Amino acid sequence: MQIVRLDSLDAPELDDYSRLTDVALRRRTEPAGGLYLAESTKVIARALAAGHRPRSVLTRESWLPELEQLLSGYPDLTVYVGEDALLEQLTGYHLHRGALASMHRPVLPEPAEILRDAKRVVILDGLVDHTNVGAIFRSVAGLGADAVLVTPRCADPLYRRSVRVSMGTVLQVPWTRLPEWREATPLLHEHGFEIAALALGDGAIPLDRYRPGEKVALVLGTEGDGLGRHALSSADTIVTIPMLHGVDSLNVAAAAAVALWAITR
Ligand SMILES: C[S@@+](CC[C@H](N)C(=O)[O-])C[C@H]1O[C@@H](n2cnc3c(N)ncnc32)[C@H](O)[C@@H]1O
């Protein structure tokens, strides 16, 4: 790796790391030729293991020995090293996880490629909160589902907060974006999937009585309004987690974990 010690923030290459506030990045989804940020040596290691290409790395002096090992296969990669205060001025937050890598976004696979061999997939229908997206990926990985599919307007799984909350599992679990429901529904059916919408309401099958088929696509709705009408009308089955004590619903990531536990047993 090529080490560049920073005494100012003038280099245009450092733009990758600036304006990293949640508000500024929330609207950036898969920009053309886009980048994403991998934070912490553990997450960078996962990204590299997934075959993603690093563009540069930002760190402080004390983390260099660990990075040298991790990045030994990248002799031309620039690693910017700076004092904490300078790094914080650049990124807008304290870099306490050792390093931040600017990574080239991978090309997303076609949905059919993912559906071919999967048996349990989760569909995120328009979720807006990156924390929930990251937490669901972690559950998908930890509970043994095969993949995640996100609808066109769902929050970006490669957004910094999603990556962090997922503990890097967004770099490990196969995922891609689906087309709109009118195209996604026949595609799921062609690949033998039962579309099971997780929703509230009378007439839904309680999760403990639900008997999933061989291939299930579990659909989760947005934090405020729940599932959109296209998702609901595409569903073959509606499954609900019975609620007690006047609580109307669970947080979507909690609902995903409960349902995934049930359908992956
Ligand atoms: C916070 S909830 C949305 C609540 C929304 N008011 C509604 O009526 O669906 C977000 C998502 O989590 C899932 N969810 C939360 N609690 C659930 C429950 N008890 N049963 C089934 N799904 C649930 C659903 O997929 C829902 O769309």
The ligand as an SDF file (V2000), in Angstrom:
LIG
                    3D

 27 29  0  0  0  0  0  0  0  0999 V2000
  -43.7290   -1.1150   11.9650 C   0  0  0  0  0  0  0  0  0  0  0  0
  -44.5000   -2.1930   10.8920 S   0  0  0  0  0  0  0  0  0  0  0  0
  -45.6360   -1.1610   10.0450 C   0  0  0  0  0  0  0  0  0  0  0  0
  -46.8880   -0.9880   10.7760 C   0  0  0  0  0  0  0  0  0  0  0  0
  -47.9460   -0.4140    9.8930 C   0  0  0  0  0  0  0  0  0  0  0  0
  -48.7040    0.5240   10.6360 N   0  0  0  0  0  0  0  0  0  0  0  0
  -48.8360   -1.5070    9.3040 C   0  0  0  0  0  0  0  0  0  0  0  0
  -50.0470   -1.3930    9.4000 O   0  0  0  0  0  0  0  0  0  0  0  0
  -48.3090   -2.4640    8.7220 O   0  0  0  0  0  0  0  0  0  0  0  0
  -43.3400   -2.4800    9.6070 C   0  0  0  0  0  0  0  0  0  0  0  0
  -43.4190   -3.8420    8.9980 C   0  0  0  0  0  0  0  0  0  0  0  0
  -43.0240   -4.8070    9.9660 O   0  0  0  0  0  0  0  0  0  0  0  0
  -43.7510   -6.0000    9.7790 C   0  0  0  0  0  0  0  0  0  0  0  0
  -44.4840   -6.2700   11.0370 N   0  0  0  0  0  0  0  0  0  0  0  0
  -44.3630   -5.6020   12.2070 C   0  0  0  0  0  0  0  0  0  0  0  0
  -45.1140   -6.1540   13.1480 N   0  0  0  0  0  0  0  0  0  0  0  0
  -45.7280   -7.2020   12.5760 C   0  0  0  0  0  0  0  0  0  0  0  0
  -46.6440   -8.1860   13.0540 C   0  0  0  0  0  0  0  0  0  0  0  0
  -47.0780   -8.1910   14.3090 N   0  0  0  0  0  0  0  0  0  0  0  0
  -47.0640   -9.1360   12.1870 N   0  0  0  0  0  0  0  0  0  0  0  0
  -46.6300   -9.1600   10.9150 C   0  0  0  0  0  0  0  0  0  0  0  0
  -45.7790   -8.2460   10.4160 N   0  0  0  0  0  0  0  0  0  0  0  0
  -45.3270   -7.2890   11.2250 C   0  0  0  0  0  0  0  0  0  0  0  0
  -44.6500   -5.8000    8.5820 C   0  0  0  0  0  0  0  0  0  0  0  0
  -44.0110   -6.3040    7.4200 O   0  0  0  0  0  0  0  0  0  0  0  0
  -44.7710   -4.2910    8.5310 C   0  0  0  0  0  0  0  0  0  0  0  0
  -45.0550   -3.8460    7.2160 O   0  0  0  0  0  0  0  0  0  0  0  0
  1  2  1  0
  2  3  1  0
  2 10  1  0
  3  4  1  0
  4  5  1  0
  5  6  1  0
  5  7  1  0
  7  8  2  0
  7  9  1  0
 10 11  1  0
 11 12  1  0
 11 26  1  0
 12 13  1  0
 13 14  1  0
 13 24  1  0
 14 15  1  0
 14 23  1  0
 15 16  2  0
 16 17  1  0
 17 18  1  0
 17 23  2  0
 18 19  1  0
 18 20  2  0
 20 21  1  0
 21 22  2  0
 22 23  1  0
 24 25  1  0
 24 26  1  0
 26 27  1  0
M  CHG  2   2   1   9  -1
M  END
$$$$
